[in-house]
Amino acid sequence: MSRLTYWLAPLLLVLATPAAAAPPLKTQLTQRSVLNLAAAKRIAAAAEDKARADGLNVAIAIVDEAGRLLHFQRMDGSPNSSVEVAIGKAVHAANYRRDTAFHQKLLGDGNLVVLGLPGITPIEGGVRLLLGDQVIGGIGVSGAQAAQDGVVAQAGADLLHD
């Protein structure tokens, strides 16, 4: 019996020890910044200011990190088609965590596989909204030439770096 006790006692001690050695779950969770409506409106306003300064009429969409629409505005005189395109560009930038110009360039270089990506809008004018290294959303602009849309979107995104 003493041999059995000799081997079982340490085993029972290990099994009876609570899982207190594991750190609390909350210390293992990641904390992130979340884009809110007030910030989205300010980003859109900065983009609108740039569009007005350049004499452009565009639609501006802001989405959160998950690619869900948070704010949208359409300037007078912007094309009807710019609504869906601006939203698509913003969603693309947030979901793929890349500016739409990246995939536009790949497509222009002959990488047709880009066309197989779901929910893609490979037209310049979608820009990631970055806070440090974290993508917190996307801005999409449509209504002018693609390069102009990109400049306007970047003006909005740059507000996060001021």
C-alpha positions as CSV (number, residue, x, y, z in Angstrom):
1,M,0.0,0.0,0.0
2,S,2.9,2.4,0.7
3,R,4.1,2.0,-2.9
4,L,0.7,2.9,-4.2
5,T,0.5,5.9,-2.0
6,Y,4.0,6.9,-3.0
7,W,2.9,7.1,-6.7
8,L,-0.6,8.3,-6.3
9,A,-0.1,11.2,-3.8
10,P,1.9,13.4,-6.3
11,L,-0.6,12.5,-9.1
12,L,-3.6,13.5,-6.9
13,L,-1.9,16.7,-5.9
14,V,-1.4,17.7,-9.6
15,L,-4.9,16.8,-10.5
16,A,-6.4,18.6,-7.5
17,T,-4.5,21.8,-8.2
18,P,-6.9,24.3,-9.7
19,A,-6.2,25.9,-13.1
20,A,-5.1,29.0,-11.3
21,A,-1.8,28.8,-13.1
22,A,-3.4,29.9,-16.3
23,P,-3.6,33.7,-16.7
24,P,-7.1,35.3,-16.5
25,L,-8.9,35.2,-19.8
26,K,-9.2,39.0,-20.0
27,T,-5.4,39.3,-20.1
28,Q,-5.4,37.2,-23.3
29,L,-7.9,39.4,-25.2
30,T,-6.7,42.0,-27.7
31,Q,-7.7,45.6,-27.2
32,R,-8.4,47.6,-30.4
33,S,-9.6,51.0,-31.3
34,V,-13.0,51.2,-32.9
35,L,-14.0,53.8,-35.6
36,N,-17.1,55.7,-34.4
37,L,-19.6,57.8,-36.2
38,A,-18.1,61.1,-35.0
39,A,-14.7,60.2,-36.3
40,A,-16.2,58.9,-39.6
41,K,-18.0,62.2,-40.1
42,R,-14.8,64.1,-39.6
43,I,-12.9,61.9,-42.1
44,A,-15.7,62.3,-44.6
45,A,-15.6,66.1,-44.1
46,A,-11.9,66.2,-44.8
47,A,-12.4,64.2,-48.0
48,E,-15.3,66.5,-49.0
49,D,-13.1,69.6,-48.4
50,K,-10.5,68.2,-50.7
51,A,-13.1,67.3,-53.3
52,R,-14.5,70.9,-53.2
53,A,-11.0,72.4,-53.4
54,D,-10.4,70.3,-56.5
55,G,-13.8,71.1,-58.0
56,L,-15.0,67.5,-57.8
57,N,-18.5,66.1,-56.9
58,V,-18.1,62.7,-55.3
59,A,-19.8,60.2,-53.1
60,I,-17.9,59.3,-49.9
61,A,-18.4,56.1,-47.9
62,I,-16.9,55.2,-44.5
63,V,-17.0,51.7,-43.2
64,D,-15.8,50.1,-40.0
65,E,-13.2,47.4,-39.6
66,A,-15.8,44.7,-40.6
67,G,-16.6,46.6,-43.8
68,R,-20.1,47.7,-42.5
69,L,-21.3,51.1,-43.6
70,L,-20.9,53.7,-40.9
71,H,-21.3,57.0,-42.8
72,F,-22.2,57.9,-46.3
73,Q,-22.6,61.3,-48.1
74,R,-23.1,62.2,-51.7
75,M,-22.2,65.6,-53.0
76,D,-24.7,67.4,-55.3
77,G,-23.9,66.6,-58.9
78,S,-22.1,63.3,-58.3
79,P,-23.0,60.5,-60.7
80,N,-25.8,58.1,-59.6
81,S,-23.4,55.1,-60.0
82,S,-21.0,56.6,-57.6
83,V,-23.0,55.5,-54.6
84,E,-22.4,51.7,-54.9
85,V,-18.9,52.2,-56.2
86,A,-17.9,54.4,-53.2
87,I,-19.3,51.8,-50.8
88,G,-17.6,49.0,-52.7
89,K,-14.2,50.7,-52.6
90,A,-14.5,51.4,-48.8
91,V,-15.5,47.8,-48.1
92,H,-12.7,46.5,-50.3
93,A,-10.1,48.6,-48.4
94,A,-11.3,47.5,-45.0
95,N,-11.8,43.8,-45.8
96,Y,-8.6,43.2,-47.8
97,R,-6.7,45.6,-45.6
98,R,-5.2,47.2,-48.8
99,D,-5.9,50.3,-50.7
100,T,-7.9,49.5,-53.9
101,A,-5.1,51.0,-56.0
102,F,-3.0,47.9,-55.0
103,H,-5.4,45.5,-56.6
104,Q,-6.0,47.8,-59.5
105,K,-2.2,47.7,-60.2
106,L,-2.1,43.9,-60.0
107,L,-5.0,43.7,-62.4
108,G,-3.3,46.2,-64.7
109,D,-0.2,44.0,-64.6
110,G,-2.2,41.1,-65.9
111,N,-3.0,39.3,-62.6
112,L,-6.5,38.3,-63.6
113,V,-6.8,36.2,-60.4
114,V,-7.8,39.5,-58.7
115,L,-11.1,39.3,-60.5
116,G,-11.9,36.1,-58.5
117,L,-11.6,37.7,-55.1
118,P,-15.1,38.1,-53.5
119,G,-16.4,41.6,-53.0
120,I,-13.5,43.3,-54.8
121,T,-13.6,46.7,-56.4
122,P,-10.1,47.1,-57.9
123,I,-10.5,50.8,-58.8
124,E,-8.4,53.5,-57.1
125,G,-10.3,55.5,-54.5
126,G,-10.6,53.0,-51.6
127,V,-8.1,53.7,-48.8
128,R,-7.6,51.8,-45.5
129,L,-8.2,53.8,-42.4
130,L,-5.1,53.1,-40.2
131,L,-4.5,53.9,-36.6
132,G,-0.9,52.9,-36.2
133,D,-0.7,49.5,-37.8
134,Q,-4.4,48.7,-37.1
135,V,-6.9,48.9,-39.9
136,I,-10.0,50.4,-38.2
137,G,-12.0,50.9,-41.4
138,G,-12.0,52.1,-45.0
139,I,-13.0,55.2,-47.0
140,G,-14.3,54.9,-50.5
141,V,-14.7,57.8,-52.9
142,S,-16.3,57.7,-56.3
143,G,-17.5,60.2,-58.9
144,A,-14.3,61.6,-60.5
145,Q,-11.4,59.9,-62.3
146,A,-10.0,57.0,-60.3
147,A,-6.8,58.8,-59.5
148,Q,-8.7,61.9,-58.3
149,D,-10.9,59.6,-56.2
150,G,-7.8,58.2,-54.6
151,V,-6.4,61.7,-53.7
152,V,-9.7,62.7,-52.1
153,A,-9.9,59.4,-50.2
154,Q,-6.3,59.8,-49.0
155,A,-7.1,63.3,-47.7
156,G,-9.8,61.8,-45.5
157,A,-7.6,59.0,-44.3
158,D,-4.7,61.4,-43.6
159,L,-6.9,63.0,-40.8
160,L,-6.0,60.0,-38.7
161,H,-2.3,61.0,-38.8
162,D,-2.7,64.6,-37.7
